[in-house]
Amino acid sequence: MNVRSELVEIATLHWHGFHLPAAADGGPHQPVAPGETWSPAFEVRQRASLFWYHSHAHQRAGPQVYAGLAGAIYVRDDESERLDLPNEYGVDDIPLVVQDRAFSSDGSFVYSASMHSRMMGARGDTLLVNGTVDSVFEAASDRLRLRVLNGSNARFYSFSFSDARSFHLIASDGGLLERPLHSKSVLLAPGERAQIVVDLSDGRAAELRARSAGNMGMGGGMMGRGMMGRERLDGGMGGGSDFGVLDILPGISRRRGASLPRQLVSLPAADASVAVRQRRFVLDMGMGMMGGFTINGKSMDMQRIDERVPMNEWEIWQIENASMMAHPFHIHDVQFRILDRDGKPPPAGEQGLKDTVVVNSRESVRLLLRFEDYADPDLPYMYHCHILEHEDAGMMGQFVVTR
């Protein structure tokens, strides 16, 4: 990957969701100065899915992603190509990168650095989809595969169709689920992805909408996982806006779509008994939300290694949220499995491969993971909240993988 910077400030480019050496990760330890080119090399070692890249500059990820430093990456593999799924890019396989933005009267982005934006994350009143407003797509097939990425800085969205039509969820962050899941909505926090297949054989237009889901925990915690569990949508500080994402117009001449396979892939069981150790990570925002953004009581320090993780050993990471907001927790270099939420098994849509997980207010989530292939005693990976303003404010830590 050749990354040339023509900016006027230092930036980075992180390959979100990829398993790769720390030197190629694109975190804050791989800055790209104005006029420089950074050329990381790595082998793609993941299952097929939608991944993405975005700025991870120290204390500048929020404004740089907001200004446009982000994009989608398709990974394909033989296993998924053999399945009878919509698979022709731009025809029946469409990426939807969803980001909210605010505009000034001259059409430029407005990035707020207010205390409210620092606490809640930067939010806009206009939804962009692949960089456009009021997006329309003419479908040439009866089955349409939508790969949805929540690329917003802070908003959580519940995606559904305006006519309440159902669809099938087929993939989460790191790849295909074991089987398609019938649903009418899917909830995504910043950094999360989902792939859905919608049936358009009735010939009617379909409108995909995104209701901004509040992530404040007052009065009983944030919503659960949409169609995969319970859901509650809040107004006020948490959000509550309703956005149009995509108007889908069935073409006059459409090819018939094949029925979805009953089985997509086989995934190994998420077995907690294989873990040799457990680590605990407590997310917090300080007293009355006015204190520091911390993990285990510490704000991010570029000079401090928080965890040293042996390579090729299964571990359980227990993520606890002591704050009054839900936080999407992202771990670099690994696709993990969710073991449980407050001791209860995760809903079906969360039983696949994940790199970002929502931890609701006062909730504890256990993850099963193992770091393979790459060890570096000096260069760290990150774990952090994916509300980018929280990451920039210190809700982030560092770990190295050791032999």
N, C-alpha and C positions, 0 to 999 in steps of 0.2 A: 504494500500500500504506500503510495507516494503522496504525502500530505504537504503541500506548499502553502505557506502563510503569506497572504498579501494584506494582512491586517496591520493595524498600528499598535496592537497590544499583544502580549503573550497569550497563546491559546493552547489547547490540547485537543486531541480527538480520541475518545474512548470507544472501543468496540464492545458495546453493551451486550452481554450474554455469551460472549465467546470464551472458550477455553484456550488459553494462550500464555506464553511466557510473560512474566511481569514486565520485562523490558519493552514488550510490544503492546502493553495493556492500554496505554494512552491516558493514564491517570495524571494526577498533578505532578508526578515525578518525571514525566516525559513532556516538558514544555516545548512548544515550537515558537521561536521568536520571529518577529516580522522579517520577511525576506528569506527565511530558512525553509528547508525541506526536510521532513522527517520521514524515513522509509523503513518502517517496521516490517519484518517478514515472519510469517507463522503459517503452520499447516492448519487448515480448517478441520476441526475434530468435533463436530456436533451433528446431531440429527438435523434433518431438514426442518426449517422453520423460518419465521420472520424475525430478524435481529435488527439492530440499529446502531448508529454511531452518533455521538454528540460530544460537545465540549465538556471537559472535566477540569478546567483550569481552577487552581486553588482560589477560593472565595470569589470566583467570577463565572461559575457554571451557569447560574441563573440568568444573568443578563446576556451572556453569549449564546445560550440556547434560545432564549427569547428572540434574539436578533437574527437567528437563522442557522446556527451551527448544529445541525442535526439532519439525519436522513436515514432511509430504510435500506436494509440489506437482505436479499433473499439467499438462503442456503438450500440447495437441493441435494437429494441423494437417491440412489437406485431404489431403495426400499419404498420411498414415498412415490417415486415416478411410476412404479408398477401398479399402484392403486388407481382405481377408476374414479379419480377426483377431478374437478375442474382445475386445469393446470396450464392454460394458455395465457401468459401474462398480457394484460391489457384487453383481453377479450372476455374470458370468464374467470380470471384470477386477478383480483384488483387489490393493491395496497391502499389503505386509508390511514394517513398520518394525521391525527387529530390534535390541534393546538389552539388554545384560546389566546386572543391578542386584543389589546386596546390600541386605537389609532388616534392621532392628532388630526386637526383640520386639514393639514397638508398631506395626509396619507401615511405619515411615518409612524413607526411603532412608538408607543408610550410605555416605558418600563418604569414602574413605580418603585422607589426605594423607601417608601414610607414604613413606619413601624407596623402598620396593619399588614403590608405585603411581606415584611420580614417574618411576622408571626404566622400568617395564614398562607403565605406563598403568593407569588405574583399571579394575578388573574385579569383576564380581559373580558370584554362584553361581545366580542365577535369571534365566531368559530372559523378557523381555517382548516381545510382538508386538502392535503398535498399542496399547501400554499395558496389555495383558491377559496373564494367565498361563493356560497350558493351553488355547490357542485351538482352537476347533472351527469348521469351516465346512461347511455343507450345500450341495453343488454341484447346480445346476439345469441344468447343461450338460455334455456329454461332453468338452468342451475348456475348460480353465481357464487363464487368463493370470494369472500371479503376478508382480507388480512388487516386487522385493526390494531393500530398502535396508539396508545395514549401518550403522545409526546408533549403534553402540556407541562408547565412548570409545577402546577399544584392541584389542578382540579381533578376530582374523581367523576367518572361518568357512568351512568347506566344506559346502555345502548339497547334500543328496541325499535320495532317498526310501528308507524303511526296507526296502522290498521290492525295491530295486535297479532299479525301473522307470526307463526312460529318459524324456527330455523334449527339447524343442527350445529352445535359447537363441536369442532373437530380437533382443535389444537390450542395449547396455552403457550407460554413464553418460549420453552425450549423444544417444542415439537408436537407431533400428533399425540392425541389421547389414544387409549386402547380401543375405544369405540365411540361413534358419534353420539352426542347427547342432545335429546330433544329439549328445546327451550324457547322462551319468548323474550328473555333479556339476559344481558351479561354486563357485569360491573368490572371496570378497569380503573386502577389507580395509575398515577404517573409512572412510566417505565414498563407497565404490563402490556402484554399483547394477547390477542385471541384471534382464531380463525373460525369463521362461520360459513355455512353453505345455506343459501336461501333458495327456495323453489319459486319460480316465476311462471310456472306453466299455466296459471289461471289467466294470464294475459293482462292482469291489472298492474298499474303503476304501484310502486312501493317506495315509501319514504323512510329511510333510516334516521332516527333521531337520537340525540344524546341529552339525557337529563342530568344536569350537574348535581352530583350527590354530595351532600354535606358530610364533612369528616370531623365535625366537632362532637365531642363525647358527652356533652351535658345532657342529662336526662336519660341516661341508660346506654351510652356508647354509640358508636357509629353503626351504620347498617352492616349486615353480614355480606355474603358474597353473591348478591343478586339471585339469579335463577338457580344458583348452586346451594342456596341456604336461605336465610331470612334477609329482608332488605327494608331499610327505612331511609327515606330521603328527607333531608333537612333544608330549611331555608335559612334566612339570617346570615350569620357569619360563615356558615358552612357552604353556602351556594344556593341551589334551588333553581337556577336558570335552565331553560329548555331550549336546545339548539337543534336546528336541522343540520344533518350531516351529509346526506346524499339522496337526491331524487333519482330513482331508478325507473327508466322508461323502457318497457319491453319492446324490442324491435318488431317490426311487422313480420319479418322472416327470421325465425329463431330455430336453432338446432335443438333437438331434444337432448335433455340431460340424462345421463345414466343414473340408476339408483345408487345410493351410497353403499359402500361395503359395510357389512355388520361389524367386522373386525378391521381396525386400521393398523395397529402395531402391537407388539408384545413388549411390555415393560416389566423389569424385575420388581418383585414385591418390595415395598418399603418396610424393611424389617429392622426395628430398633435394636434387636439383640446383637447385631453385628457391630454396633458402636463400641469403641474402646474408651471413649471419654465424652464428657459433656461440658460445654461452655455456656456461660450465661451473659446475656447482653441486655441491659436495661436502658430504654430510651426515655429521655425526660426533657422538659422544657423549662425547668425552674419553677419557683414559687409564683403562683398567679400568672403564669405564662410570661413573666417579665424577666426571668433569669436566663442563664445560659442554655444553649442547646447542647445536650451531652449524651454520651453513651457510657454507661458504667461510671457516671459522675465526672467524666472528662470530656472536654471539647477537643476537637481535632488539633493535633500538633504534628507538623510535617517531620519533626526530628524524633518522634517517639514511635516505637513499634509496640503496638498494644497486645498482639497475640503472635505466638510462634506455633505453627501448625505442621506436624510431621506429614510428609507425603505418603499417600496410599494407605491411610488409616481412616476408617469410618468414624465419624463424630456426630454427636447431636448438638446442635446450636439452639439454645432456648432463648427466644426473643421476647422480652417483656416490655410492655408499654405502660409507664408510670404517669404519662401525661394525659391531658384532656382531649387530645386530637388523635385520630388514626394516622399512622405513618406507614408508607410503603418502604420496606426494608430490602435493599439490594446488596448482593454479595458478588464481587468480581470473580471471574475465572471458573465459575462452577454452575452447573445446573443441579439443583437440590430437589428433594422430595419433602412434602409437608407431612409430618407424622400425625399431628393433632393440633386442635385449637382448644385451649382450656381442657385438655384431656379427651376431647371428642374427635373422632375421625374427621378429616376434611371432607367437604362435599365433593361430588364426583368430578366437577370441573377443575378442582385443585389437586387432583391425584396424579397429574402428569408431571412433566419436567418444568421447573420454575427457576427463575433467577431473581424475581422480585415478589415479595409477599406483603400483603397488608396486615398490620398488627393493630387491632382496634384498641381504643382506650381501655386500660386496665386488663388487657388480654395477654395471655401467654401462648406463644406458638412455638412448636418444636419442629426443627428441620433436620433431616438426615442428609449428610454430605460427605464427600471424599475428594481431596485434591490429588490429581494424578499427573504424571508426566513431567511437570516442571517444578523445579526447586531453585530458589535464589535466596541466600541468607541475608542479602542486603536490600534488594529492591522489593517494596511491598505492593500488595493489592489493597483495595479499599472495601469497607462495608459501610453503608450509610443510609440515611433516609433519602428517598428519591423525590421528595418535595425539594426542589433545587435550592430554594432560599434557606431551608433548614440545613441542607448539606453545606452551603456556603457559610452559615452561621456557626458551624461546629459539630453538627450531629453526624459525625463520621469518625471512623477509626481505621487503623492500618494493621495488616498481618503479613508475615512472610511465611512461605512454605519451605520447610527444611527437610533435608535427607535424614 
